[in-house]
Each structure stands twice: as C-alpha cells, then as structure tokens.
C-alpha cells in the first residue's frame, strides 16, 4: 500500500458500503495500537463519510477478495 495519510472516519450509512465496489474488508491498526476489522474504501470522495471524528490509522491491511 502506498504511503498515504490514512484516516479512520465514521460512516453515515454503513449499509450502503456492503455492496459498494470500492469497499474492501481490512485490518486497521489505530494510533493507540488497537487492531480492528473495518472497511477500506478506494473511493476518495464518498458522501457517506463523517470527517468530524477522523483519526489517523497506523496501518491498514486490505484482505484479499473472496474468489480471487
């Protein structure tokens, strides 16, 4: 994954991301060291993001898609 400033943001309507072609399962390490399963979005201009609570992510490991 390229060196970008990755952020963890809240989703306004998480159900919209379930079938989105830009969303992928990922393992995310937060700034405090906790690791959680989240969605990684390749779309950089999504209207479903709430930036007000954005926090940095240390590491993101995108899981391979099933069937690949």
Number of C-alpha atoms within 10 A of each C-alpha: 7 4 5 6 8 14 16 21 16 15 16 11 12 11 9 11 16 13 9 11 10 14 17 18 16 18 16 21 19 17 13 9 11 9 15 12 14 17 21 20 17 11 11 8 8 11 10 14 17 14 12 8 10 13 14 14 18 17 17 20 14 18 13 10 8 5 4 4
